[in-house]
Amino acid sequence: MKILLPDTMPLDPTLPEGWEAVVVDARAEIPAAHHDAAALVVWGSSRRHLASAADLPQLLLVQSLAAGVEGILAAGFSDDVVVATGAGLHSRTVGEHALALLLALVRRLPEAREAQERHVWSDELGGLQPLHPEGRLTTLLGARVLVWGFGSIGQTLAPMLQGLGAEVRGAARSAGTRAGVEVIAEADVAAALPDTDVLVNILPATERTAGIVGREVLAALPDHAILVNVGRGATVDQVALREALEAGTLGAAGLDVTESEPLPEGDPLWDAPHLLITPHGAGGRPVGADERIAANLRALVEGGEVLHPAAR
């Protein structure tokens, strides 16, 4: 049995007996010599690569190392092929990045950097400061954080925020308690927004979530609130976001994702005030990829349950 590994990152999973691993170019069509593959690992793979993989006659498993698998599902794999997501492989790095964006905005690091470039020691940014000034969030101590899309990443991020003194709640399709954190139902998000200092968006891109963080959501947040998006760019109405920042009805925003990537050079979003943009760098380095591949191969061989199968 053969598993095809991408050349986009070094991988060395422990394989079941009788399996061999072959590294292939993730940007090119799969060579005819490897059309007998039973499993395929996808990471940074091109549409051309995925299209050729969809025709592999003996394929049983596609293991993505990314949490989102929209591109894989769109390639047209047979329903007999199990598509497994990389859910959880990016929780620590994306959680870390979300925290970095938030702390940079709370502690006004972009403004400090600008002052440094001008060789200005800013009394506004330093010296004696109130802990909770009117109209601005300057600390996570006592900050009310709502994490919308409370999956693995949110559950990893929550204790980081709590360790810095924030009060954290999650929001998901159903209410309850997850990882010791109160989770409200999505139907109750609108009512929670006026009492939210920080909205962390980790929502996936679906028809339901397209532009869901729009004018109504942004208007419901306090004027000092901060938005952080490490989910998908399509979930945020970028025009509404820019307008809110320009009008001062939103305190600040940190985006690691945008609706179009790369964000076009001429897009006015670049120049929005109090906005920090990073180029989709929160993930990009799956943690535990070898172990996930090995576990799902064992499940395939032994007839067990594949971890994190994609909904088809």
Summary of the structure (lengths in Angstrom):
residues: 312
radius of gyration: 21.8
end to end distance: 25.1
largest distance: 69.2
contacts: 983
relative contact order: 0.14
helix: 32%
strand: 19%
